């Protein structure tokens, strides 16, 4: 498991869940199973844990424990499958967003700028849309939109134009093809950061990550018991903003709504003041922890 993915802020996540030994918990991003293993240590014989993961590779890490149920689905279907398994209401939900170390390290998955491979980036390999299709088939306006919104790239318009022009000479099928096509647009001295933003934008689009996160957060409020905990760790500002707004306001933009009596109409109260970040020691041992932000909320 440690080769697959080292869980970030593991103890902080477990503490955030405030686990009851006989409770029902959901790990919606199973991956290498690090968080799930730790949750199970805190449950007695009556406790249960459901884990979601749509990545076929993650299924190899399934746990042999009668309290454990693996659900081979995207966590945007949280409510449907917790209901199907008779688990509603649940006492805690954990989400460790983003891409696992394993997915970055598997060259053929096309997530990383470090390897040359097909432009894939699908977390669910049964999905039809790949990064290659986005790069080769999307209109210039749509490419401009995703690079600007999801990659927060300053020259998104000229980048989109460069890709559309380059693909006239032949398809852009691999990581190397894409790097070559956009080489003139990459700021000198900031190559890795810029390419990471380009890849982030494509990955978010391919996997519909922000829409999925919105679906999940909305359903988490419906699935959790009163007093249940929501623990979410994100790795970039777009995700963290959605989590922060939903916890603070019960919605993703605008001001919090009031009920008839003037009370805030929102399902959660924040447990942590602001986002929790990893210690310097953890960051030294696991560079991925550097960008992690952990938010914890309790269902009202």
Secondary structure by P-SEA (a helix, b strand, c coil): ccccccccaaaaaaaaacccccbbbbccccccaaaaaaaaaaccccbbbbbbbccccccccccccccbbbbcccccaaaaaaaaaccccccbbbbbccccccccccccccccccccccccccccccccccaaaaaccccaaaaaaaaaacccccaaaaaaaaaaaaacccccccaaaaaaaacccccccaaaaaaaaaaaaaaaaaaaaaaaaaaaaaaaaaaccccbbbbbbbccaaaaaaaaaaaaccccccccccccccccccccccccccbbbbcaaaaaaccccccbbbbbbbcc
